[in-house]
Amino acid sequence: MPRLPSLNGLRAFEAAARHRSFTLAAAELNVTQTAISHQIRRLEDELGVKLFVREGRSLSLTATGRDYLPGIRAAFQDLRLATDRLKQGSDGRVLTVSTLASFAAKWLLPRFGAFQERHPDIDVRITTSTSLVDFKKDRVDAAIRYGRGQWPGLNATWLMADELFPVCSPALLQGPNALRKPEDLARATLLHTTGYSDDWRLWTTVFGVPLPAGARQGPTFDLSLMTVQAAIDGMGVAIGRSAYVRDDLEKGRLVAPFDMALPADAGFYLVVPEGAPANATLTMFGAWLVAAARAEGEAQPASLEKSG
């Protein structure tokens, strides 16, 4: 293999290019400005190219330097990330898991105490986002995703299915305008969630429930957990997703007025990058997560195949 350039020279180059200053690079690396200048000159001699243009007190990259910088910067970022992971592994096992805010609030966190009691030495950090996680950039070890389990570059472990059905406050089942049959939804306020705009249409179409166009115009919330809370507060009827409403149904905060559930064609998966190094902490968390989902009778729907 060809010999790599001096690591000190590469560090000096990356810092000087980032700051556009030998002085600031020297301060960051705790060396003199003269040392930075010498390291850059030796690196240029090794490579046989000019990396910087020096004009008085100004410093800029040459075209070659601009082309070289992204790869060097990425290499140092990989080194920093690998070192962080090494330190985390030796400092008491840190695990970072990304998931949807609604899934975290309505399913994961109410059950997470059991994992902490069993593994008090593991520091699990839960992050939430509506965007797909970048495992490397975001320094995430695993994610819980909703979908069909087929994502390029990822290994997916099946967790649970997701059924759709109307839910509301028990108060809406009382009084002269109580919900007694699906057709009564025509005079109800229907609650919606951004990103799940088709849920009501799918459910009413499959079960042949006629609704006037105006019945579908109700409040829309950014997160499922907000829609669920609005239903608990009696603001209207929501399409519940089983993972998000199970606990509220069991505790009587919500009711399902009709025994008419629509199986979704997707579900929740635990995903990790393909080829990720073995991680005993992640293995323990994954085993607990799968067991917690299976303990509640979650069965994989026939339309889904386990991936990974």
Secondary structure in CASP SS format (residue, H / E / C, confidence):
PFRMAT SS
TARGET T0000
AUTHOR 0000-0000-0000
METHOD secondary structure of the structure
MODEL  1
M C 1.00
P C 1.00
R C 1.00
L C 1.00
P C 1.00
S C 1.00
L H 1.00
N H 1.00
G H 1.00
L H 1.00
R H 1.00
A H 1.00
F H 1.00
E H 1.00
A H 1.00
A H 1.00
A H 1.00
R H 1.00
H H 1.00
R C 1.00
S C 1.00
F H 1.00
T H 1.00
L H 1.00
A H 1.00
A H 1.00
A H 1.00
E H 1.00
L H 1.00
N C 1.00
V C 1.00
T C 1.00
Q H 1.00
T H 1.00
A H 1.00
I H 1.00
S H 1.00
H H 1.00
Q H 1.00
I H 1.00
R H 1.00
R H 1.00
L H 1.00
E H 1.00
D H 1.00
E H 1.00
L H 1.00
G C 1.00
V C 1.00
K C 1.00
L C 1.00
F E 1.00
V E 1.00
R E 1.00
E E 1.00
G C 1.00
R C 1.00
S E 1.00
L E 1.00
S E 1.00
L E 1.00
T C 1.00
A H 1.00
T H 1.00
G H 1.00
R H 1.00
D H 1.00
Y H 1.00
L H 1.00
P H 1.00
G H 1.00
I H 1.00
R H 1.00
A H 1.00
A H 1.00
F H 1.00
Q H 1.00
D H 1.00
L H 1.00
R H 1.00
L H 1.00
A H 1.00
T H 1.00
D H 1.00
R H 1.00
L H 1.00
K H 1.00
Q H 1.00
G H 1.00
S H 1.00
D C 1.00
G C 1.00
R C 1.00
V E 1.00
L E 1.00
T E 1.00
V E 1.00
S E 1.00
T E 1.00
L C 1.00
A H 1.00
S H 1.00
F H 1.00
A H 1.00
A H 1.00
K H 1.00
W H 1.00
L H 1.00
L H 1.00
P H 1.00
R H 1.00
F H 1.00
G H 1.00
A H 1.00
F H 1.00
Q H 1.00
E H 1.00
R H 1.00
H C 1.00
P C 1.00
D C 1.00
I C 1.00
D E 1.00
V E 1.00
R E 1.00
I E 1.00
T E 1.00
T E 1.00
S C 1.00
T C 1.00
S C 1.00
L C 1.00
V C 1.00
D C 1.00
F H 1.00
K H 1.00
K H 1.00
D H 1.00
R C 1.00
V C 1.00
D C 1.00
A E 1.00
A E 1.00
I E 1.00
R E 1.00
Y E 1.00
G E 1.00
R C 1.00
G C 1.00
Q C 1.00
W C 1.00
P C 1.00
G C 1.00
L E 1.00
N E 1.00
A E 1.00
T E 1.00
W E 1.00
L E 1.00
M E 1.00
A E 1.00
D E 1.00
E E 1.00
L E 1.00
F E 1.00
P E 1.00
V E 1.00
C E 1.00
S C 1.00
P H 1.00
A H 1.00
L H 1.00
L H 1.00
Q C 1.00
G C 1.00
P C 1.00
N C 1.00
A C 1.00
L C 1.00
R C 1.00
K C 1.00
P H 1.00
E H 1.00
D H 1.00
L H 1.00
A H 1.00
R H 1.00
A C 1.00
T C 1.00
L E 1.00
L E 1.00
H E 1.00
T E 1.00
T C 1.00
G C 1.00
Y C 1.00
S C 1.00
D C 1.00
D H 1.00
W H 1.00
R H 1.00
L H 1.00
W H 1.00
T H 1.00
T H 1.00
V H 1.00
F C 1.00
G C 1.00
V C 1.00
P C 1.00
L C 1.00
P C 1.00
A H 1.00
G H 1.00
A H 1.00
R H 1.00
Q C 1.00
G C 1.00
P C 1.00
T E 1.00
F E 1.00
D C 1.00
L C 1.00
S H 1.00
L H 1.00
M H 1.00
T H 1.00
V H 1.00
Q H 1.00
A H 1.00
A H 1.00
I H 1.00
D C 1.00
G C 1.00
M C 1.00
G C 1.00
V E 1.00
A E 1.00
I E 1.00
G E 1.00
R E 1.00
S H 1.00
A H 1.00
Y H 1.00
V H 1.00
R H 1.00
D H 1.00
D H 1.00
L H 1.00
E H 1.00
K C 1.00
G C 1.00
R C 1.00
L C 1.00
V E 1.00
A C 1.00
P C 1.00
F C 1.00
D C 1.00
M C 1.00
A C 1.00
L E 1.00
P E 1.00
A E 1.00
D E 1.00
A E 1.00
G E 1.00
F E 1.00
Y E 1.00
L E 1.00
V E 1.00
V E 1.00
P E 1.00
E C 1.00
G C 1.00
A C 1.00
P C 1.00
A C 1.00
N C 1.00
A H 1.00
T H 1.00
L H 1.00
T H 1.00
M H 1.00
F H 1.00
G H 1.00
A H 1.00
W H 1.00
L H 1.00
V H 1.00
A H 1.00
A H 1.00
A H 1.00
R H 1.00
A H 1.00
E C 1.00
G C 1.00
E C 1.00
A C 1.00
Q C 1.00
P C 1.00
A C 1.00
S C 1.00
L C 1.00
E C 1.00
K C 1.00
S C 1.00
G C 1.00
END
